[in-house]
Amino acid sequence: MEAPEGLAPIFVTGGLAAWGPLIGALVVAAADGGGQGVKRLLRRLVQWRFAGACWAAAVLLLPVVIGAAWVVAGVVDGVRPASEALENPAVLPIAFLYILVLGGPLQEEAGWRGTLLERTQSRYAPLAISVVVGLVWAIWHLPLFDLPSAGIYYEKPFWGLALSTVLLSVLLTWLYNRTGGSLLAVMVMHASFNWAHYAFPALESDSGGLAYFALLIAACAAILWLSGPSLGKGRSDPAT
């Protein structure tokens, strides 16, 4: 089956393996708490009552960073990388929903933030654990670098993904902590990250790639300056 026009670039072959982190998280939750443990995990997947500022960060922060990098690429290179998504704007909300459910966030966040981060940051520094989770997250994607169908990864340098996931992991830890452990919040931010790369292909330009990493590092630095290395651990924003 062919993807609808304008959506083909976000379809990546992952198969059942893509659901590994979620399945692993459910197994761990069941082993620790039985049915109640699984229910607690699933409740966090739909935990939506948190502060409006956190919603804004989840939805807008990364599209602003990646969109700005795309604009910088146009200024420096004289032409912005072509965006098939923006040429077909009607697909953008469909793409976001697809990415949220089938493009990584739902498959992964219960494992990375909901289990690995949740069980380690109480014993170790949240910033250090964020780096570890980011590296594990990157390594999880290694098989895609040998799949021709995984165009966004195939034969690309691994270090770029690793740096992205480490930096993104810092932001996601902060959001997870500030929303009282909402997996929905980090799923939305994860989806907005993937969606923004689809909408604003800054990484197709060397100057756009440099701007992307510089702006992402700046976003992490700002979060660290505001929250400290605890990344909001022990402090959640009330629902609004």
C-alpha positions, 0 to 999 in steps of 0.5 A: 500500500502506498502512503498518501501523497506528502506522507511517504517520507515519514513511513519507516520500516520498523515492524513489530520490533519498534514496539519493543520498549513499550512491551518491555515496559509492560512486562516490567510493570507486570512483574513488579506490580501485577495488574495494578502496575500495568494500570499505573503505567497505562494511566501515565500514557493518558495523563493530560492534566498538567500546566499549560506552559508544559503543553506549550513546551511539548508542542512548540519548543522543538518545532521552533528550534528545527524550524529556525534551523531550516530558516537559517539554512535558507539564509546561509545557502540562499535557498531552503531545503525543499519541504514536501510536507509544506507543499501539502499542508493538509497532511501536517495534522495527519502526519502528527497523529501518525507519528504520535501513534506509529512513528516512535513516541507511543512505542518508545516512551513507556520504556525510555522515560516511563521505566528506565528514567523513572527507575534510575533518576531517584538514585542517580543524578537526573542529568547523568541518567538523561545522557545514559537514556539518550545513548541507549535510545540511540543504540536502539535505532542502530539496525535502521542504519542498515535498512534501505527503507529507513531513508532518514537513517540509512547510511547516515552518520550515527553520531548525529542521531546519538547527539540528538537523542542525548540532547532531546533526552535532557529536554524530555527528562525535564518535561517528564519531571515537571508534569509529574511523570506524564508519558503523554507529555513526553510522547507529544514532545517526541512527536513534535520533534519527529514531526518538525524534522518532517516539516522543516528538513533542516538536516538536508543542509550542512548549515541547517544541521549546524544551526540545528545542533547549536539551537538544540544545545542552546535549548538544553542550556536554557533548561539547565539554567532554569532548573539546574541539574535536577531537571525539575525532579521533585517539582511538578507544575500544577494542572491548569 
